């Protein structure tokens, strides 16, 4: 039975860790089947990379995005089997593809093909137009926007994560300049470069966006079976063609995560389950919607807590 107050949220790049998904796959055939399908579709041992590493390989964009997608969908399938069903879904950047699988918009095989292409194009764009990203904590959005607007070169706000937590993206020199100005205003400990291979969600990803239009157009999409909130707008999308367009825009546009959480709250969502590796999004929920509940599912222990709270026998 669908829980009208429950949303599933899916993590993006940065939540990866060696060993992710192993417990669920060893315990639940439904999760194991997801890893088997990924290996078969991609023609590579993604399962071994997730479970055993090495970490250096797992951190490469071309591997990370596929690994997180697969781990998230594996956890999703176990939750379905346990009778935990949301009324809405959303995903942070890459996590949007896991959310669309959960909403029935695309199937897992198509998601693998799309993410494989997306990751490859983004890595290529990152190597030809070198850029970086940085987190800025404790600065007003309007003030950071002014710093970006007045800086020389390409730099813009890439992630509106939660109140007081923003991420900028762009050319290395421009990002470092804004970072220095922000440090002078709010302190160095509240500003930090991010270990990324490109200026994601900025105009420097335009070559990747252009190339991604071709595989994106070839995939069949259905209308969502549950509410799905999209990164570019922070609002729900109900039309398959609109979703396709928003996925293309997402590569160069900022992630409106704070707005997504507010949109979900307005529909009566009070409980969130982060499906996949890490607790990054659970933390953002607590900072944005302090009255809401946030849990995560990435292994047997966290699964038991969630099924105890939201399982089919509840």
C-alpha positions, -999 to 999 in steps of 0.1 A, spaced: 0 0 0 13 35 -9 22 57 20 8 91 12 33 109 35 64 90 22 89 100 -5 119 81 -18 149 103 -25 180 91 -45 216 102 -40 239 115 -67 276 115 -74 298 118 -43 279 92 -22 299 62 -35 319 40 -13 336 6 -18 314 -22 -5 281 -4 -13 252 -28 -22 271 -59 -11 250 -68 19 217 -63 1 228 -84 -29 241 -112 -7 209 -114 12 181 -105 -13 178 -121 -47 159 -90 -59 190 -69 -53 214 -95 -67 193 -96 -99 198 -58 -104 236 -62 -102 235 -92 -126 214 -72 -151 238 -42 -149 268 -64 -156 249 -81 -185 237 -48 -201 270 -30 -197 292 -60 -205 315 -53 -175 319 -62 -139 302 -33 -122 292 -55 -94 328 -63 -85 337 -26 -87 309 -17 -62 317 -45 -38 355 -46 -40 368 -14 -56 394 -2 -60 383 32 -47 403 51 -73 384 34 -101 350 37 -84 356 75 -81 359 80 -118 328 97 -132 323 70 -159 321 44 -131 306 63 -102 274 73 -119 266 37 -131 275 23 -97 253 46 -77 224 41 -101 227 3 -97 230 3 -59 201 26 -56 178 5 -79 189 -26 -60 178 -11 -27 146 1 -44 137 -34 -55 142 -47 -19 120 -20 -5 93 -29 -30 96 -65 -20 92 -55 17 60 -35 9 75 0 13 59 21 -14 62 59 -17 37 84 -31 65 107 -45 101 104 -56 130 127 -64 168 123 -70 197 147 -67 214 152 -101 224 117 -112 199 104 -86 171 117 -109 176 86 -131 170 63 -101 139 83 -92 126 79 -128 130 41 -126 111 42 -93 83 62 -109 80 39 -139 91 66 -164 120 45 -177 131 9 -171 164 0 -155 181 -11 -187 173 22 -204 185 40 -173 218 22 -175 223 31 -212 214 68 -205 236 71 -175 265 54 -193 262 79 -221 257 109 -198 287 100 -176 310 95 -207 300 128 -222 304 146 -189 338 131 -183 348 141 -219 336 176 -214 354 178 -181 387 168 -197 385 192 -226 371 222 -207 387 219 -173 366 231 -145 358 225 -108 332 229 -81 332 242 -45 308 242 -16 299 275 2 283 272 36 266 300 55 263 326 28 231 342 16 221 331 -19 218 366 -32 252 376 -20 269 345 -36 250 353 -68 265 388 -69 300 373 -64 295 349 -93 280 376 -115 309 400 -110 337 374 -114 357 372 -146 352 339 -164 325 312 -161 312 305 -126 276 300 -113 256 284 -86 252 247 -94 234 233 -64 208 249 -41 211 221 -16 195 235 16 194 268 35 230 280 39 245 253 17 253 262 -19 277 248 -45 294 268 -73 307 254 -106 328 268 -135 363 275 -147 390 268 -121 403 303 -119 368 318 -116 357 293 -90 388 299 -69 383 337 -71 347 334 -58 359 309 -32 385 334 -20 360 362 -18 336 340 1 363 329 25 370 365 33 334 371 42 323 339 60 356 322 70 377 296 53 363 266 72 329 272 56 342 270 20 358 240 4 368 228 -31 351 196 -41 370 166 -56 352 165 -89 364 160 -125 345 188 -141 322 218 -137 290 199 -135 257 218 -138 274 248 -155 276 260 -191 310 242 -194 289 210 -198 272 223 -229 292 199 -252 280 170 -231 244 183 -232 245 185 -270 258 150 -274 234 135 -248 204 147 -268 208 118 -293 206 88 -269 180 106 -247 157 110 -277 158 72 -285 145 61 -251 109 53 -245 94 72 -215 61 67 -198 40 91 -176 51 87 -140 31 63 -118 39 84 -87 47 121 -83 83 129 -94 99 163 -87 126 174 -112 160 191 -106 157 219 -131 124 233 -119 120 219 -83 84 211 -93 65 180 -103 65 168 -140 37 146 -153 44 146 -191 70 122 -205 82 147 -231 86 174 -205 107 150 -184 129 142 -214 135 179 -220 143 185 -183 168 157 -182 187 173 -211 186 207 -194 197 193 -161 233 188 -174 240 226 -176 213 239 -151 215 241 -113 200 215 -90 170 230 -72 171 205 -43 158 229 -16 129 237 -38 122 200 -45 119 193 -7 96 223 -3 75 211 -32 72 176 -16 63 191 17 35 211 2 18 179 -10 18 164 25 52 145 25 65 143 60 87 112 58 117 107 35 138 75 28 171 80 11 175 49 -12 211 41 -20 246 47 -6 252 74 20 232 99 41 239 131 23 203 137 13 189 127 47 211 155 61 197 180 36 161 170 46 168 177 83 183 211 75 155 221 51 125 205 68 134 201 105 100 188 114 102 159 88 116 124 93 145 112 72 160 77 71 183 59 46 186 24 32 220 11 21 225 -21 40 207 -47 62 207 -26 94 192 5 77 168 -17 57 154 -33 89 149 1 105 129 14 75 108 -18 70 101 -17 107 87 18 103 70 16 68 68 -21 58 36 -38 46 27 -50 80 25 -15 93 
